[in-house]
Amino acid sequence: MSIFIKEMVKVRLKNLSTNDILFYGKQYGFSLSPSQAKGIIDFLKQNTLDPFIKQDRVKMFEQLAHITDLNTSQKAEKLFHGLIKSYGLDHLFQ
């Protein structure tokens, strides 16, 4: 089952749209511009980083800081860890 969940997450990340990023940003209290949302989408589509591997997540959040700012990246990382814990998925992330 964990392989299925991992693949679902990876596919969802690759298929996010700019509007999705803006929607989720607003939902979770992030201030993002359309150009920042596009930058995030471009990064996700062009890279093969695995969010389930700690080193890859670090790179993803570093890139998010370049696209947005350090505060946004730190806030997103905190939200990420909170969400995986609340859904009981922390065992899937190395």
C-alpha positions, 0 to 999 in steps of 0.5 A: 500500500505504501508504494501506491500512496507514494506514487499517488503523491508523486503523480499529484505533484507533477500534475499540479497547476498554477491555480492549484498552488495559488488555491492551496497557498491561500487555504494555508495562509501563504502569500504567493504571486502567480509568477512564484506559483508558476516557478514552483510548478516549473520546478516540480515538473522539471525535477525528479526529486523524491519527496519521500527521501529527506535529502530530496526534500531538503533540496525542494525546500531550498529551491522553494526559498529561492522561488519565494523566500526563506520564511515561506519555505520554512512555513511550508516545511512546518506545514508539510511535517504537520500534515504528514503527522496528522494523516499518520504518514510519517512512517513513509518519509525517510 
